[in-house]
Amino acid sequence: MGHPAFRQIPGREATPKGLLHLAILSLLKEKELHGGSIHQSLKEKFGVDPAKSIVYIMLRRMEKAGLLVSEWDTSEGGPAKRVYRITQEGLDYLEEATGRLRNAARIIRILLGEGDGPDAQRS
């Protein structure tokens, strides 16, 4: 049994807590998507397969937080789909968060013995 941040549901890829919403925002930075497409793109681009219910819960929470907005798309035949789009607040949040991740990645590389200390040049 691992740390709760990395606990894995059988048959699913483990995703460290706090990264899934950033992956979703990253996808929406590229283009508007509906929930099913977001779930599929998470698998294709990031290699993670969260439960669809988790993706939809996160989308609703991020919408309430102002990081994205949604609207119903009825243009295609079949049932209406909720399409999500990142907001400027979401873009700003993603930029800030990816900056923090770059710093964390540098620290991780040092911990793994793959990088140099704080005096090394940053790229």
HELIX and SHEET records of a PDB file:
HELIX    1   1 PRO A    4  PHE A    6  5                                   3    
HELIX    2   2 LEU A   20  GLU A   30  1                                  11    
HELIX    3   3 GLY A   35  SER A   41  1                                   7    
HELIX    4   4 LEU A   42  PHE A   46  3                                   5    
HELIX    5   5 LYS A   52  LYS A   64  1                                  13    
HELIX    6   6 GLN A   88  LEU A  111  1                                  24    
SHEET    1   A 3 LEU A  33  HIS A  34  0                                        
SHEET    2   A 3 LYS A  81  ILE A  86 -1                                        
SHEET    3   A 3 LEU A  68  ASP A  73 -1                                        
END                                                                             
